[in-house]
Amino acid sequence: MNSLKVISIDGEEFQMTEDEILTVMSEYIKKKREWSKKVDSLIKAGKGSMVNEIKVPTIKGHSVGKNWNIQIRSIKE
């Protein structure tokens, strides 16, 4: 079943199907891991001052550089 839901990401609401929510969350995890690896490698190389030069990816206008506050609920009809 692929019903329509409301997902709230840091207070901003989007209507998405369950499959779309899974896609967004998978992309969030993937991009967050990639970004974290870049940051960690700079820190390990002693180049922590360059961390701010790495562009932080966004999904749906929300940065992956911080943990999201996510709420998912059914649409009331």
C-alpha positions as a printed Julia matrix, in Angstrom:
77×3 Matrix{Float64}:
   0.0    0.0    0.0
   1.36   3.38  -0.98
  -0.94   5.83   0.76
  -0.44   9.56   0.97
   1.06  10.83   4.24
   2.16  14.14   5.7
   5.83  14.31   6.64
   7.08  17.18   8.77
  10.8   17.93   8.45
  11.86  20.45  11.09
   8.34  21.87  11.11
   7.89  22.2    7.32
   5.17  19.87   6.04
   5.11  17.95   2.76
   2.52  15.55   1.37
   4.19  12.43   0.02
   3.48   8.8   -0.64
   5.15   6.2    1.56
   7.56   5.37  -1.31
   8.51   9.04  -1.68
   9.17   9.28   2.07
  11.46   6.23   1.87
  13.31   7.79  -1.07
  13.82  11.1    0.77
  15.02   9.35   3.93
  17.39   7.1    1.97
  18.84  10.12   0.18
  19.21  11.94   3.52
  21.17   9.03   4.99
  23.36   8.67   1.88
  24.2   12.38   1.63
  24.77  12.69   5.39
  27.25   9.77   5.3
  29.11  11.25   2.32
  29.31  14.68   3.95
  30.39  13.21   7.31
  33.18  11.19   5.64
  34.52  14.34   3.94
  34.46  16.25   7.23
  36.1   13.38   9.14
  38.86  12.97   6.56
  39.7   16.69   6.73
  39.84  16.61  10.51
  42.05  13.48  10.5
  44.37  15.16   7.97
  44.74  18.12  10.33
  42.8   20.43   8.03
  39.84  21.11  10.32
  39.84  24.76   9.3
  38.75  23.71   5.8
  35.56  22.03   7.07
  33.53  25.21   6.56
  34.5   25.21   2.88
  32.61  21.94   2.25
  29.14  22.65   0.91
  26.53  20.97   3.11
  23.98  19.12   0.94
  20.27  19.84   1.33
  17.18  17.79   0.62
  13.79  19.48   0.33
  15.55  22.68   1.47
  16.82  21.16   4.74
  20.51  20.65   5.53
  21.84  17.14   6.08
  24.47  18.67   8.36
  22.17  18.39  11.33
  19.74  15.78  12.57
  16.22  16.29  11.3
  13.17  16.39  13.53
  10.79  14.19  11.54
   7.14  13.4   12.1
   4.96  11.33   9.78
   1.2   11.13  10.03
  -1.76  10.0    7.99
  -3.89  12.54   6.21
  -7.24  12.96   7.93
 -10.11  12.83   5.52
